[in-house]
Amino acid sequence: MVQPIFSDTIVALSTPPGAGALAVIRLSGAAAIALTASVFSKKSLPTAAGHTLHYGTLRDPNSGEILDEVVVALYRNPRSFTREDVVEISCHGSDYVVRQVLALFLRQGARLAEAGEFTKRAFLNGAMDLAQAEAVADLIASDSALSHRVALNQLRGGFSQELRELRGRLIKFAALLELELDFGEEDVEFADRTGLAHLLAEVRRVVAALLRSFELGNVIKNGITAVIAGRPNAGKSTLLNALLREERAIVSAIPGTTRDFIEDEISLDGLRFRFVDTAGLRDNPADEVEAIGVSRTRQRVRQAALLLYLFDLSEMTPAEVQREIQELTEGLDLPVMAVGNKTDLSTTEALAAFETTFRAEHSLTASSAPLVFVAANQQIGLDALQTALLAQVRGSALENTASATIVTNVRHARALETAAAHLAAVQAGLDTGLGTELLAADLRHALAALGEITGEISSEDLLTSIFTQFCIGK
Amino acid sequence: MFQQEDYDVIVVGAGHAGCEAAAAAANLGSKVLLVTMNMNTIAQMSCNPAMGGVAKGQIVREIDALGGQSGIITDQTMIQFRMLNRSKGPAMWSPRAQSDRMRFAEAWRLTLEGIANVDFWQEAVTGIVVENDTVVGVKTQLGIEFRGKSVVLTNGTFLNGLIHIGEKNFGGGRAAEKGSRGITEQLLELGFEAGRMKTGTPPRVDGRSLDYSKMEVQGGDEVPSKFSYLDTPRLTQQRPCYITYTNERVHDILREGFEKSPMFQGRIKGLGPRYCPSVEDKINRFADKDRHQIFVEPEGWSTVECYINGFSSSLPEDVQYRALREIAGFENAKMFRPGYAIEYDFFPPTQLSLTLETKLISGLYFAGQINGTTGYEEAACQGLMAGINAHNKVHGKAPFVLKRSEAYIGVLIDDLVNKGTDEPYRMFTSRAEHRILLRQDNADLRLTPLGHELGLASDERLERVRMKEAQAADLAELLQKFAIETAEINPLLTELGSAEIHEKTRAVNLLRRPNVELADLRRALPALDAALVSFDAEALEQAIINIKYETYLQKEHQQAARQQELENFVIQGRLDYRAMPALSHEAREKLLKIQPETIGQASRISGISPADVSVLMVYLGR
């Protein structure tokens, strides 16, 4: 067995990002197998031999949610690419799944690999000969340059402004703490705890906004997940096909992450929508919906950015529609659209009456939802549906997407999450009257985490801030 | 050869750096020559008569823990002691003393005279003697050549020192002392880079001419502590300082002198410290502030001379005088001498290795202001480290380098060598990422074992450390086990505004609460008080700090351990970074210049990206 040089375990997507039927996520390091075992359904993994394959599911131990069905390939130190313990997880190739899986491993304690880090480990652990060093070094340098370019691209638009603002606030806050510590004897005015709390609240607000924009960024990059739910004969596949035919802008047609669900992506006005058809409602008789279908569909709905509830106008009353929407979205804050199908079998008066009753119902979520009428099989009302879809999306979280700050990089999101946790500790410390030197210690961790995003904030930056703001020195 | 055989270490300059260097090397067994321009000004406090302060006090404690002299001498000669930042957590507590300036200098001279291995020579050194890129001695003004296996330069502000007072300027290293020429020029010829820095000092006045009734009294601590971990004397009486303030009239007069200010008129080229501005700089940059604090610090037990802290100036002496007299209590003030600014040469410290040896010339060490630092404490600790390393090198022993997680001294030298400095570098606690670990209360625990291993810290010091450690460990166990019933403690907790307990608990759990102190528990629990009677105060303090800081200490230790992984990657010898095309251009330049000794050090050089570090690791292989 090779004595490991590195004590941490790294993780990264090792297939090219973007659409592909399968994606391989690789972990390397002493804890690679233990980390995988902590989220994998097969409990025999830790004792399994090297060079073996294991089929099972990945489950988030916190939420209990199943992320994907995967195949795990196990390699044991030293018979692996890096000569450390290595796990390669083959999962479904959608960006969404990949990000979920990566995020899961980061939460479990893995570190996202730096550019070229697997190769570097392979080399340093002696898996390659010295002649290859040059090539590996070049690879790291070019990978790093590439990610630098990606980062620079991200800086265009509103992001750089947000970051400057965040950096400025962080320096100001940290400088006020340091002022108290290093210059407590000076004849200057120190910020009181209330003032510090205000500043901290501002900092946390900016970090939280950036984190939210990460969610938003993912939405834009991966498509807006819209779940179509409804009773079996409502015409879901007809509607989906109609939308697809209409647009001819299919980005990809990939198998769903779980076989019961079908995903299709279309592009509307520059936004990608991923439509998820819900098998639970489709495959079960209506009277069993509450028993099994709703719970399974709800799981999908929980991950959705939007719910399209499709119903047959000739079969359901406004009250029934209300009730089912209510059941599907209970406890969720999610935009909903009600789509009444088969207008060709109805009259204008009937439709108007339906809408009036629908609006008058007491369910808040549902009655405020846009109501659209279509005849999917005849391509009627599709324009109105698309307009309503875009309006719904734009009116909600995706407002001002053009200028919104968007963080799409998982590494950045991770840094923001870590920083947010440390900032929460600073907040808790402020609330409980913790010593300033300990607040500063927690803040330092937050600054370190954010360094990759804001650029390093050094003690020199803090001192400069202090000396320009305060008259220091005897 | 003149007078002496071959020395192991020749120290040039007898300020705080030179004295510590000479004492350390000689105490380790080196044959030392201390060369100074004036033996009557050994260990001068050129600026204010005080040792310690925030971050600086911690450094003095570290010097003492390693077996240096500054702490002992400060304890012997201080006239007032205050523990600064007492209202904050123990990591921030910072000892500071007012010193008797003359006695401080005398004590240092007597200490040095008491070390058999130290020889003295009074004369200006004009250059070093170099053979094959190795220093072999120094040359003096008289043309004498002293041979030495290593040389420590601690020239302070003397190299091409230029003193400014108003429109006048003249060469000098300090008020009424000549500057030194020749060394800078020779080092430039040898290939060193030099720069120019500036500092300043306030006027000194006659204490008999001041009206203290118009000032606030600032006394020392009621129970004064001290610097040394040894049995040095404790203060039984103290002298107070006084606080007064400038006003608009003072500022108006000072402004009249701006057109003659060497700083504002651009005659001073060197960069001064931002945290030690002149009074004219303060009223210029912070024009909205209508008054500035002035500290009147006595220069000793019995002298009438006072140091006017906060009134550093290089304006014409008559402007200084007239402005001074507008300060409350200074109406009849008589000046002993005016304040002045001084410019001097320094050598960017990125030219040093972490032992403070120059990379260009083997056996040549720099310490103190020559490296661009400011402050007695900063200078003294560099002198100590240079003295130790010069001795070790001459005797074929391993270099002695302190980590950033071990000492402020480690932070200081690491910053200097890897980042360099544009303005006079002063230590601040914020420069230390492991501030919680680097406390004044545990410098002995951190460093005395290292100092003892070197042969510098005495057996007595190590025994004290072992005793303190053992007691602290016993205390930790005692407090961990000591059970407390709800009834006997809840009244106290209510009194302290802390939540009551609902079941029996251990003392340690209550001590973790921010507002519950050991003294409170001892008051409420006679049994606990009795159990603690036999323990030393220092061990008690240590045990409590470990409880209060527990989670933070763990975090800091973990982080230090992670950083250590990179430090363990040693870079052997000088590398030709130009032959590593995958490194960024900036990284190649910086690495060539700094020649880091470990990957960890490389990662701290400004301009080196994580990708560069990765590339470097690959080139280095395992």
Interface residues (C-beta under 8 A of the other chain):
Chain A: I5 F6 S7 E114 A115 G116 E117 K120 F123 L124 G126 L130 A133 E134 V136 A137 D138 I140 A141 D143 S144 E178 E180 L181 D182 F183 G184 E185 D187 T432 G433 L434 G435 T436 E437 L438 A440 A441 R444 H445 S459 L462 L463 F467 C471 I472 G473 K474
Chain B: N48 G53 V54 A55 L84 N85 S87 K88 G89 A91 M92 P273 R274 Y275 C276 P277 K282 R285 F286 K289 H292 Q293 F295 N309 G310 S312 F428 T429 S430 R431 E433 R435 I436 P514 N515 Y549 Y552 K555 E556 R562 E565 M580 P581 A582 L583 S584 S609 P610 A611 S614 V615 M617 V618 Y619 G621 R622
